[in-house]
Amino acid sequence: MTSTRWRKSSRSTEGTSEQCVELAQLPSGIGLRDSKAPNAGHLVLSSQAFATLITHLKRNDLGN
């Protein structure tokens, strides 16, 4: 059994580390979790849903 490899964004720096999420490739999709609370669980999105989320984030279009 291999361990899941969680990764922080390359844009995550000392000054922003308190607002960081981690990502992992999982058998069921893309996992997202809070880097401050890694044992609190994670969200799993399909690859397509994750791509849609990234598109909306880049456009700053989250329906606010």
CHARMM internal coordinates of N, CA and C (Angstrom, degrees):
IC EDIT
DIST 1 N 1 CA 1.4515
DIST 1 CA 1 C 1.5226
ANGL 1 N 1 CA 1 C 109.11
DIST 1 C 2 N 1.3323
ANGL 1 CA 1 C 2 N 116.66
DIHE 1 N 1 CA 1 C 2 N 130.77
DIST 2 N 2 CA 1.4511
ANGL 1 C 2 N 2 CA 119.83
DIHE 1 CA 1 C 2 N 2 CA 178.78
DIST 2 CA 2 C 1.5183
ANGL 2 N 2 CA 2 C 110.36
DIHE 1 C 2 N 2 CA 2 C -98.51
DIST 2 C 3 N 1.3008
ANGL 2 CA 2 C 3 N 115.01
DIHE 2 N 2 CA 2 C 3 N 150.82
DIST 3 N 3 CA 1.4561
ANGL 2 C 3 N 3 CA 121.73
DIHE 2 CA 2 C 3 N 3 CA 179.30
DIST 3 CA 3 C 1.5289
ANGL 3 N 3 CA 3 C 109.69
DIHE 2 C 3 N 3 CA 3 C -81.29
DIST 3 C 4 N 1.3173
ANGL 3 CA 3 C 4 N 116.82
DIHE 3 N 3 CA 3 C 4 N 144.07
DIST 4 N 4 CA 1.4560
ANGL 3 C 4 N 4 CA 121.43
DIHE 3 CA 3 C 4 N 4 CA 177.16
DIST 4 CA 4 C 1.5229
ANGL 4 N 4 CA 4 C 108.86
DIHE 3 C 4 N 4 CA 4 C -69.77
DIST 4 C 5 N 1.3194
ANGL 4 CA 4 C 5 N 116.09
DIHE 4 N 4 CA 4 C 5 N 132.96
DIST 5 N 5 CA 1.4582
ANGL 4 C 5 N 5 CA 121.80
DIHE 4 CA 4 C 5 N 5 CA 179.92
DIST 5 CA 5 C 1.5245
ANGL 5 N 5 CA 5 C 109.88
DIHE 4 C 5 N 5 CA 5 C -98.08
DIST 5 C 6 N 1.3261
ANGL 5 CA 5 C 6 N 116.90
DIHE 5 N 5 CA 5 C 6 N 104.95
DIST 6 N 6 CA 1.4550
ANGL 5 C 6 N 6 CA 122.63
DIHE 5 CA 5 C 6 N 6 CA 177.59
DIST 6 CA 6 C 1.5210
ANGL 6 N 6 CA 6 C 108.89
DIHE 5 C 6 N 6 CA 6 C -89.82
DIST 6 C 7 N 1.3276
ANGL 6 CA 6 C 7 N 116.78
DIHE 6 N 6 CA 6 C 7 N 138.53
DIST 7 N 7 CA 1.4595
ANGL 6 C 7 N 7 CA 121.95
DIHE 6 CA 6 C 7 N 7 CA -178.20
DIST 7 CA 7 C 1.5192
ANGL 7 N 7 CA 7 C 111.10
DIHE 6 C 7 N 7 CA 7 C -128.66
DIST 7 C 8 N 1.3406
ANGL 7 CA 7 C 8 N 115.51
DIHE 7 N 7 CA 7 C 8 N 140.00
DIST 8 N 8 CA 1.4606
ANGL 7 C 8 N 8 CA 121.36
DIHE 7 CA 7 C 8 N 8 CA 173.42
DIST 8 CA 8 C 1.5179
ANGL 8 N 8 CA 8 C 108.62
DIHE 7 C 8 N 8 CA 8 C -90.00
DIST 8 C 9 N 1.2914
ANGL 8 CA 8 C 9 N 115.97
DIHE 8 N 8 CA 8 C 9 N 156.98
DIST 9 N 9 CA 1.4549
ANGL 8 C 9 N 9 CA 121.57
DIHE 8 CA 8 C 9 N 9 CA 176.29
DIST 9 CA 9 C 1.5174
ANGL 9 N 9 CA 9 C 110.30
DIHE 8 C 9 N 9 CA 9 C -61.24
DIST 9 C 10 N 1.3289
ANGL 9 CA 9 C 10 N 116.00
DIHE 9 N 9 CA 9 C 10 N 145.88
DIST 10 N 10 CA 1.4668
ANGL 9 C 10 N 10 CA 119.88
DIHE 9 CA 9 C 10 N 10 CA 175.51
DIST 10 CA 10 C 1.5178
ANGL 10 N 10 CA 10 C 111.01
DIHE 9 C 10 N 10 CA 10 C -66.75
DIST 10 C 11 N 1.3201
ANGL 10 CA 10 C 11 N 117.61
DIHE 10 N 10 CA 10 C 11 N -16.17
DIST 11 N 11 CA 1.4649
ANGL 10 C 11 N 11 CA 121.76
DIHE 10 CA 10 C 11 N 11 CA 177.41
DIST 11 CA 11 C 1.5249
ANGL 11 N 11 CA 11 C 112.41
DIHE 10 C 11 N 11 CA 11 C -85.90
DIST 11 C 12 N 1.2967
ANGL 11 CA 11 C 12 N 117.29
DIHE 11 N 11 CA 11 C 12 N -3.10
DIST 12 N 12 CA 1.4558
ANGL 11 C 12 N 12 CA 121.82
DIHE 11 CA 11 C 12 N 12 CA 178.85
DIST 12 CA 12 C 1.5310
ANGL 12 N 12 CA 12 C 108.71
DIHE 11 C 12 N 12 CA 12 C -76.60
DIST 12 C 13 N 1.3153
ANGL 12 CA 12 C 13 N 115.77
DIHE 12 N 12 CA 12 C 13 N 120.08
DIST 13 N 13 CA 1.4648
ANGL 12 C 13 N 13 CA 121.13
DIHE 12 CA 12 C 13 N 13 CA -178.21
DIST 13 CA 13 C 1.5146
ANGL 13 N 13 CA 13 C 109.68
DIHE 12 C 13 N 13 CA 13 C -125.17
DIST 13 C 14 N 1.2974
ANGL 13 CA 13 C 14 N 116.06
DIHE 13 N 13 CA 13 C 14 N 176.57
DIST 14 N 14 CA 1.4719
ANGL 13 C 14 N 14 CA 121.43
DIHE 13 CA 13 C 14 N 14 CA 179.14
DIST 14 CA 14 C 1.5200
ANGL 14 N 14 CA 14 C 111.96
DIHE 13 C 14 N 14 CA 14 C -50.40
DIST 14 C 15 N 1.3214
ANGL 14 CA 14 C 15 N 117.61
DIHE 14 N 14 CA 14 C 15 N -47.45
DIST 15 N 15 CA 1.4603
ANGL 14 C 15 N 15 CA 121.60
DIHE 14 CA 14 C 15 N 15 CA -176.36
DIST 15 CA 15 C 1.5123
ANGL 15 N 15 CA 15 C 114.56
DIHE 14 C 15 N 15 CA 15 C -70.12
DIST 15 C 16 N 1.3306
ANGL 15 CA 15 C 16 N 118.20
DIHE 15 N 15 CA 15 C 16 N -18.90
DIST 16 N 16 CA 1.4697
ANGL 15 C 16 N 16 CA 120.25
DIHE 15 CA 15 C 16 N 16 CA -177.39
DIST 16 CA 16 C 1.5219
ANGL 16 N 16 CA 16 C 112.49
DIHE 15 C 16 N 16 CA 16 C -114.55
DIST 16 C 17 N 1.3138
ANGL 16 CA 16 C 17 N 117.78
DIHE 16 N 16 CA 16 C 17 N 4.75
DIST 17 N 17 CA 1.4641
ANGL 16 C 17 N 17 CA 120.09
DIHE 16 CA 16 C 17 N 17 CA -173.14
DIST 17 CA 17 C 1.5240
ANGL 17 N 17 CA 17 C 113.05
DIHE 16 C 17 N 17 CA 17 C -62.03
DIST 17 C 18 N 1.3238
ANGL 17 CA 17 C 18 N 117.67
DIHE 17 N 17 CA 17 C 18 N -20.58
DIST 18 N 18 CA 1.4606
ANGL 17 C 18 N 18 CA 118.07
DIHE 17 CA 17 C 18 N 18 CA 179.71
DIST 18 CA 18 C 1.5241
ANGL 18 N 18 CA 18 C 112.86
DIHE 17 C 18 N 18 CA 18 C -79.80
DIST 18 C 19 N 1.3301
ANGL 18 CA 18 C 19 N 117.45
DIHE 18 N 18 CA 18 C 19 N -4.51
DIST 19 N 19 CA 1.4605
ANGL 18 C 19 N 19 CA 121.62
DIHE 18 CA 18 C 19 N 19 CA 179.06
DIST 19 CA 19 C 1.5151
ANGL 19 N 19 CA 19 C 111.01
DIHE 18 C 19 N 19 CA 19 C -124.39
DIST 19 C 20 N 1.3074
ANGL 19 CA 19 C 20 N 117.37
DIHE 19 N 19 CA 19 C 20 N 41.82
DIST 20 N 20 CA 1.4584
ANGL 19 C 20 N 20 CA 120.82
DIHE 19 CA 19 C 20 N 20 CA -172.58
DIST 20 CA 20 C 1.5271
ANGL 20 N 20 CA 20 C 111.91
DIHE 19 C 20 N 20 CA 20 C -109.20
DIST 20 C 21 N 1.3156
ANGL 20 CA 20 C 21 N 114.47
DIHE 20 N 20 CA 20 C 21 N 143.39
DIST 21 N 21 CA 1.4534
ANGL 20 C 21 N 21 CA 120.73
DIHE 20 CA 20 C 21 N 21 CA 170.16
DIST 21 CA 21 C 1.5135
ANGL 21 N 21 CA 21 C 108.00
DIHE 20 C 21 N 21 CA 21 C -110.16
DIST 21 C 22 N 1.3086
ANGL 21 CA 21 C 22 N 115.35
DIHE 21 N 21 CA 21 C 22 N 158.28
DIST 22 N 22 CA 1.4536
ANGL 21 C 22 N 22 CA 121.65
DIHE 21 CA 21 C 22 N 22 CA 176.50
DIST 22 CA 22 C 1.5217
ANGL 22 N 22 CA 22 C 108.13
DIHE 21 C 22 N 22 CA 22 C -117.97
DIST 22 C 23 N 1.3231
ANGL 22 CA 22 C 23 N 115.91
DIHE 22 N 22 CA 22 C 23 N 149.88
DIST 23 N 23 CA 1.4602
ANGL 22 C 23 N 23 CA 122.67
DIHE 22 CA 22 C 23 N 23 CA -179.61
DIST 23 CA 23 C 1.5144
ANGL 23 N 23 CA 23 C 109.87
DIHE 22 C 23 N 23 CA 23 C -122.16
DIST 23 C 24 N 1.3283
ANGL 23 CA 23 C 24 N 115.75
DIHE 23 N 23 CA 23 C 24 N 151.11
DIST 24 N 24 CA 1.4639
ANGL 23 C 24 N 24 CA 121.18
DIHE 23 CA 23 C 24 N 24 CA 174.84
DIST 24 CA 24 C 1.5226
ANGL 24 N 24 CA 24 C 108.97
DIHE 23 C 24 N 24 CA 24 C -148.59
DIST 24 C 25 N 1.3191
ANGL 24 CA 24 C 25 N 114.93
DIHE 24 N 24 CA 24 C 25 N 144.57
DIST 25 N 25 CA 1.4688
ANGL 24 C 25 N 25 CA 120.49
DIHE 24 CA 24 C 25 N 25 CA 172.55
DIST 25 CA 25 C 1.5221
ANGL 25 N 25 CA 25 C 106.44
DIHE 24 C 25 N 25 CA 25 C -82.65
DIST 25 C 26 N 1.3253
ANGL 25 CA 25 C 26 N 117.24
DIHE 25 N 25 CA 25 C 26 N 118.85
DIST 26 N 26 CA 1.4583
ANGL 25 C 26 N 26 CA 123.05
DIHE 25 CA 25 C 26 N 26 CA -179.79
DIST 26 CA 26 C 1.5273
ANGL 26 N 26 CA 26 C 109.13
DIHE 25 C 26 N 26 CA 26 C -114.93
DIST 26 C 27 N 1.3126
ANGL 26 CA 26 C 27 N 118.08
DIHE 26 N 26 CA 26 C 27 N 159.66
DIST 27 N 27 CA 1.4702
ANGL 26 C 27 N 27 CA 119.98
DIHE 26 CA 26 C 27 N 27 CA 178.11
DIST 27 CA 27 C 1.5297
ANGL 27 N 27 CA 27 C 112.73
DIHE 26 C 27 N 27 CA 27 C -57.34
DIST 27 C 28 N 1.3329
ANGL 27 CA 27 C 28 N 116.84
DIHE 27 N 27 CA 27 C 28 N -30.29
DIST 28 N 28 CA 1.4620
ANGL 27 C 28 N 28 CA 120.46
DIHE 27 CA 27 C 28 N 28 CA -176.96
DIST 28 CA 28 C 1.5258
ANGL 28 N 28 CA 28 C 113.72
DIHE 27 C 28 N 28 CA 28 C -96.43
DIST 28 C 29 N 1.3389
ANGL 28 CA 28 C 29 N 119.01
DIHE 28 N 28 CA 28 C 29 N -0.28
DIST 29 N 29 CA 1.4637
ANGL 28 C 29 N 29 CA 121.31
DIHE 28 CA 28 C 29 N 29 CA 179.62
DIST 29 CA 29 C 1.5221
ANGL 29 N 29 CA 29 C 111.15
DIHE 28 C 29 N 29 CA 29 C 147.96
DIST 29 C 30 N 1.3228
ANGL 29 CA 29 C 30 N 115.37
DIHE 29 N 29 CA 29 C 30 N -150.34
DIST 30 N 30 CA 1.4613
ANGL 29 C 30 N 30 CA 122.30
DIHE 29 CA 29 C 30 N 30 CA -179.87
DIST 30 CA 30 C 1.5202
ANGL 30 N 30 CA 30 C 108.36
DIHE 29 C 30 N 30 CA 30 C -101.62
DIST 30 C 31 N 1.3307
ANGL 30 CA 30 C 31 N 116.67
DIHE 30 N 30 CA 30 C 31 N 125.17
DIST 31 N 31 CA 1.4589
ANGL 30 C 31 N 31 CA 121.56
DIHE 30 CA 30 C 31 N 31 CA 178.60
DIST 31 CA 31 C 1.5139
ANGL 31 N 31 CA 31 C 110.90
DIHE 30 C 31 N 31 CA 31 C -93.60
DIST 31 C 32 N 1.3285
ANGL 31 CA 31 C 32 N 116.70
DIHE 31 N 31 CA 31 C 32 N 140.08
DIST 32 N 32 CA 1.4614
ANGL 31 C 32 N 32 CA 122.91
DIHE 31 CA 31 C 32 N 32 CA 175.38
DIST 32 CA 32 C 1.5154
ANGL 32 N 32 CA 32 C 107.77
DIHE 31 C 32 N 32 CA 32 C -127.52
DIST 32 C 33 N 1.3441
ANGL 32 CA 32 C 33 N 116.50
DIHE 32 N 32 CA 32 C 33 N 137.39
DIST 33 N 33 CA 1.4574
ANGL 32 C 33 N 33 CA 119.77
DIHE 32 CA 32 C 33 N 33 CA 176.84
DIST 33 CA 33 C 1.5195
ANGL 33 N 33 CA 33 C 109.78
DIHE 32 C 33 N 33 CA 33 C -148.20
DIST 33 C 34 N 1.3227
ANGL 33 CA 33 C 34 N 115.61
DIHE 33 N 33 CA 33 C 34 N 162.19
DIST 34 N 34 CA 1.4616
ANGL 33 C 34 N 34 CA 123.62
DIHE 33 CA 33 C 34 N 34 CA 177.53
DIST 34 CA 34 C 1.5186
ANGL 34 N 34 CA 34 C 108.38
DIHE 33 C 34 N 34 CA 34 C -79.23
DIST 34 C 35 N 1.3241
ANGL 34 CA 34 C 35 N 117.39
DIHE 34 N 34 CA 34 C 35 N 123.56
DIST 35 N 35 CA 1.4657
ANGL 34 C 35 N 35 CA 120.09
DIHE 34 CA 34 C 35 N 35 CA -177.81
DIST 35 CA 35 C 1.5241
ANGL 35 N 35 CA 35 C 112.39
DIHE 34 C 35 N 35 CA 35 C -66.80
DIST 35 C 36 N 1.3382
ANGL 35 CA 35 C 36 N 117.87
DIHE 35 N 35 CA 35 C 36 N -22.24
DIST 36 N 36 CA 1.4675
ANGL 35 C 36 N 36 CA 121.12
DIHE 35 CA 35 C 36 N 36 CA 178.77
DIST 36 CA 36 C 1.5249
ANGL 36 N 36 CA 36 C 111.76
DIHE 35 C 36 N 36 CA 36 C -78.60
DIST 36 C 37 N 1.3247
ANGL 36 CA 36 C 37 N 116.78
DIHE 36 N 36 CA 36 C 37 N -22.00
DIST 37 N 37 CA 1.4636
ANGL 36 C 37 N 37 CA 121.03
DIHE 36 CA 36 C 37 N 37 CA -176.75
DIST 37 CA 37 C 1.5242
ANGL 37 N 37 CA 37 C 109.78
DIHE 36 C 37 N 37 CA 37 C -136.16
DIST 37 C 38 N 1.3169
ANGL 37 CA 37 C 38 N 118.25
DIHE 37 N 37 CA 37 C 38 N 63.63
DIST 38 N 38 CA 1.4613
ANGL 37 C 38 N 38 CA 120.64
DIHE 37 CA 37 C 38 N 38 CA -174.40
DIST 38 CA 38 C 1.5231
ANGL 38 N 38 CA 38 C 114.87
DIHE 37 C 38 N 38 CA 38 C -63.25
DIST 38 C 39 N 1.3140
ANGL 38 CA 38 C 39 N 117.61
DIHE 38 N 38 CA 38 C 39 N -21.95
DIST 39 N 39 CA 1.4631
ANGL 38 C 39 N 39 CA 120.42
DIHE 38 CA 38 C 39 N 39 CA -179.82
DIST 39 CA 39 C 1.5246
ANGL 39 N 39 CA 39 C 112.94
DIHE 38 C 39 N 39 CA 39 C -92.05
DIST 39 C 40 N 1.3284
ANGL 39 CA 39 C 40 N 117.06
DIHE 39 N 39 CA 39 C 40 N 3.46
DIST 40 N 40 CA 1.4648
ANGL 39 C 40 N 40 CA 121.13
DIHE 39 CA 39 C 40 N 40 CA -178.20
DIST 40 CA 40 C 1.5236
ANGL 40 N 40 CA 40 C 112.88
DIHE 39 C 40 N 40 CA 40 C -84.39
DIST 40 C 41 N 1.3226
ANGL 40 CA 40 C 41 N 117.00
DIHE 40 N 40 CA 40 C 41 N 0.50
DIST 41 N 41 CA 1.4562
ANGL 40 C 41 N 41 CA 120.48
DIHE 40 CA 40 C 41 N 41 CA 179.82
DIST 41 CA 41 C 1.5125
ANGL 41 N 41 CA 41 C 110.93
DIHE 40 C 41 N 41 CA 41 C 108.57
DIST 41 C 42 N 1.3249
ANGL 41 CA 41 C 42 N 115.62
DIHE 41 N 41 CA 41 C 42 N 178.34
DIST 42 N 42 CA 1.4501
ANGL 41 C 42 N 42 CA 120.31
DIHE 41 CA 41 C 42 N 42 CA -179.19
DIST 42 CA 42 C 1.5268
ANGL 42 N 42 CA 42 C 110.13
DIHE 41 C 42 N 42 CA 42 C -150.12
DIST 42 C 43 N 1.2989
ANGL 42 CA 42 C 43 N 114.33
DIHE 42 N 42 CA 42 C 43 N 162.73
DIST 43 N 43 CA 1.4564
ANGL 42 C 43 N 43 CA 123.52
DIHE 42 CA 42 C 43 N 43 CA 177.79
DIST 43 CA 43 C 1.5226
ANGL 43 N 43 CA 43 C 107.38
DIHE 42 C 43 N 43 CA 43 C -102.14
DIST 43 C 44 N 1.3197
ANGL 43 CA 43 C 44 N 117.70
DIHE 43 N 43 CA 43 C 44 N 139.48
DIST 44 N 44 CA 1.4605
ANGL 43 C 44 N 44 CA 120.99
DIHE 43 CA 43 C 44 N 44 CA 176.71
DIST 44 CA 44 C 1.5244
ANGL 44 N 44 CA 44 C 108.68
DIHE 43 C 44 N 44 CA 44 C -117.34
DIST 44 C 45 N 1.3344
ANGL 44 CA 44 C 45 N 115.38
DIHE 44 N 44 CA 44 C 45 N 126.27
DIST 45 N 45 CA 1.4544
ANGL 44 C 45 N 45 CA 121.94
DIHE 44 CA 44 C 45 N 45 CA 176.91
DIST 45 CA 45 C 1.5249
ANGL 45 N 45 CA 45 C 108.89
DIHE 44 C 45 N 45 CA 45 C -116.64
DIST 45 C 46 N 1.3066
ANGL 45 CA 45 C 46 N 116.13
DIHE 45 N 45 CA 45 C 46 N 147.67
DIST 46 N 46 CA 1.4642
ANGL 45 C 46 N 46 CA 118.75
DIHE 45 CA 45 C 46 N 46 CA 172.22
DIST 46 CA 46 C 1.5292
ANGL 46 N 46 CA 46 C 107.39
DIHE 45 C 46 N 46 CA 46 C -65.39
DIST 46 C 47 N 1.3171
ANGL 46 CA 46 C 47 N 116.80
DIHE 46 N 46 CA 46 C 47 N 161.82
DIST 47 N 47 CA 1.4699
ANGL 46 C 47 N 47 CA 120.11
DIHE 46 CA 46 C 47 N 47 CA 178.49
DIST 47 CA 47 C 1.5245
ANGL 47 N 47 CA 47 C 110.71
DIHE 46 C 47 N 47 CA 47 C -58.75
DIST 47 C 48 N 1.3194
ANGL 47 CA 47 C 48 N 116.65
DIHE 47 N 47 CA 47 C 48 N -39.29
DIST 48 N 48 CA 1.4640
ANGL 47 C 48 N 48 CA 120.56
DIHE 47 CA 47 C 48 N 48 CA 179.76
DIST 48 CA 48 C 1.5269
ANGL 48 N 48 CA 48 C 111.34
DIHE 47 C 48 N 48 CA 48 C -67.29
DIST 48 C 49 N 1.3216
ANGL 48 CA 48 C 49 N 117.71
DIHE 48 N 48 CA 48 C 49 N -43.37
DIST 49 N 49 CA 1.4631
ANGL 48 C 49 N 49 CA 120.72
DIHE 48 CA 48 C 49 N 49 CA 178.79
DIST 49 CA 49 C 1.5270
ANGL 49 N 49 CA 49 C 111.00
DIHE 48 C 49 N 49 CA 49 C -64.86
DIST 49 C 50 N 1.3294
ANGL 49 CA 49 C 50 N 117.20
DIHE 49 N 49 CA 49 C 50 N -37.76
DIST 50 N 50 CA 1.4544
ANGL 49 C 50 N 50 CA 121.00
DIHE 49 CA 49 C 50 N 50 CA 177.93
DIST 50 CA 50 C 1.5332
ANGL 50 N 50 CA 50 C 110.19
DIHE 49 C 50 N 50 CA 50 C -64.82
DIST 50 C 51 N 1.3256
ANGL 50 CA 50 C 51 N 117.41
DIHE 50 N 50 CA 50 C 51 N -43.38
DIST 51 N 51 CA 1.4709
ANGL 50 C 51 N 51 CA 120.98
DIHE 50 CA 50 C 51 N 51 CA 178.31
DIST 51 CA 51 C 1.5250
ANGL 51 N 51 CA 51 C 110.81
DIHE 50 C 51 N 51 CA 51 C -61.59
DIST 51 C 52 N 1.3331
ANGL 51 CA 51 C 52 N 117.01
DIHE 51 N 51 CA 51 C 52 N -39.93
DIST 52 N 52 CA 1.4652
ANGL 51 C 52 N 52 CA 121.29
DIHE 51 CA 51 C 52 N 52 CA 177.73
DIST 52 CA 52 C 1.5288
ANGL 52 N 52 CA 52 C 110.46
DIHE 51 C 52 N 52 CA 52 C -64.42
DIST 52 C 53 N 1.3248
ANGL 52 CA 52 C 53 N 117.44
DIHE 52 N 52 CA 52 C 53 N -42.62
DIST 53 N 53 CA 1.4636
ANGL 52 C 53 N 53 CA 121.58
DIHE 52 CA 52 C 53 N 53 CA 177.78
DIST 53 CA 53 C 1.5252
ANGL 53 N 53 CA 53 C 110.64
DIHE 52 C 53 N 53 CA 53 C -59.53
DIST 53 C 54 N 1.3224
ANGL 53 CA 53 C 54 N 117.45
DIHE 53 N 53 CA 53 C 54 N -47.26
DIST 54 N 54 CA 1.4629
ANGL 53 C 54 N 54 CA 121.48
DIHE 53 CA 53 C 54 N 54 CA -179.86
DIST 54 CA 54 C 1.5223
ANGL 54 N 54 CA 54 C 110.69
DIHE 53 C 54 N 54 CA 54 C -61.31
DIST 54 C 55 N 1.3303
ANGL 54 CA 54 C 55 N 116.94
DIHE 54 N 54 CA 54 C 55 N -41.65
DIST 55 N 55 CA 1.4635
ANGL 54 C 55 N 55 CA 120.62
DIHE 54 CA 54 C 55 N 55 CA 177.81
DIST 55 CA 55 C 1.5228
ANGL 55 N 55 CA 55 C 110.87
DIHE 54 C 55 N 55 CA 55 C -58.96
DIST 55 C 56 N 1.3258
ANGL 55 CA 55 C 56 N 117.54
DIHE 55 N 55 CA 55 C 56 N -46.04
DIST 56 N 56 CA 1.4580
ANGL 55 C 56 N 56 CA 121.38
DIHE 55 CA 55 C 56 N 56 CA 179.68
DIST 56 CA 56 C 1.5318
ANGL 56 N 56 CA 56 C 111.55
DIHE 55 C 56 N 56 CA 56 C -66.60
DIST 56 C 57 N 1.3202
ANGL 56 CA 56 C 57 N 117.15
DIHE 56 N 56 CA 56 C 57 N -38.19
DIST 57 N 57 CA 1.4655
ANGL 56 C 57 N 57 CA 119.69
DIHE 56 CA 56 C 57 N 57 CA 177.48
DIST 57 CA 57 C 1.5253
ANGL 57 N 57 CA 57 C 111.65
DIHE 56 C 57 N 57 CA 57 C -63.54
DIST 57 C 58 N 1.3185
ANGL 57 CA 57 C 58 N 116.64
DIHE 57 N 57 CA 57 C 58 N -43.08
DIST 58 N 58 CA 1.4636
ANGL 57 C 58 N 58 CA 120.62
DIHE 57 CA 57 C 58 N 58 CA 179.83
DIST 58 CA 58 C 1.5204
ANGL 58 N 58 CA 58 C 111.58
DIHE 57 C 58 N 58 CA 58 C -64.44
DIST 58 C 59 N 1.3129
ANGL 58 CA 58 C 59 N 116.46
DIHE 58 N 58 CA 58 C 59 N -32.53
DIST 59 N 59 CA 1.4833
ANGL 58 C 59 N 59 CA 121.28
DIHE 58 CA 58 C 59 N 59 CA 179.07
DIST 59 CA 59 C 1.5242
ANGL 59 N 59 CA 59 C 111.86
DIHE 58 C 59 N 59 CA 59 C -86.29
DIST 59 C 60 N 1.3404
ANGL 59 CA 59 C 60 N 116.64
DIHE 59 N 59 CA 59 C 60 N -5.28
DIST 60 N 60 CA 1.4657
ANGL 59 C 60 N 60 CA 121.74
DIHE 59 CA 59 C 60 N 60 CA -174.66
DIST 60 CA 60 C 1.5209
ANGL 60 N 60 CA 60 C 109.83
DIHE 59 C 60 N 60 CA 60 C 55.61
DIST 60 C 61 N 1.3160
ANGL 60 CA 60 C 61 N 115.82
DIHE 60 N 60 CA 60 C 61 N 43.49
DIST 61 N 61 CA 1.4611
ANGL 60 C 61 N 61 CA 124.25
DIHE 60 CA 60 C 61 N 61 CA -174.38
DIST 61 CA 61 C 1.5211
ANGL 61 N 61 CA 61 C 109.96
DIHE 60 C 61 N 61 CA 61 C -122.42
DIST 61 C 62 N 1.3088
ANGL 61 CA 61 C 62 N 116.41
DIHE 61 N 61 CA 61 C 62 N 73.96
DIST 62 N 62 CA 1.4632
ANGL 61 C 62 N 62 CA 120.24
DIHE 61 CA 61 C 62 N 62 CA -178.76
DIST 62 CA 62 C 1.5216
ANGL 62 N 62 CA 62 C 112.47
DIHE 61 C 62 N 62 CA 62 C -109.18
DIST 62 C 63 N 1.3285
ANGL 62 CA 62 C 63 N 116.62
DIHE 62 N 62 CA 62 C 63 N 18.52
DIST 63 N 63 CA 1.4502
ANGL 62 C 63 N 63 CA 120.67
DIHE 62 CA 62 C 63 N 63 CA 175.20
DIST 63 CA 63 C 1.5189
ANGL 63 N 63 CA 63 C 114.85
DIHE 62 C 63 N 63 CA 63 C 75.03
DIST 63 C 64 N 1.3114
ANGL 63 CA 63 C 64 N 117.27
DIHE 63 N 63 CA 63 C 64 N 25.92
DIST 64 N 64 CA 1.4845
ANGL 63 C 64 N 64 CA 120.58
DIHE 63 CA 63 C 64 N 64 CA 178.51
DIST 64 CA 64 C 1.4916
ANGL 64 N 64 CA 64 C 111.75
DIHE 63 C 64 N 64 CA 64 C -75.61
END
COOR INIT
IC SEED 1 N 1 CA 1 C
IC BUILD
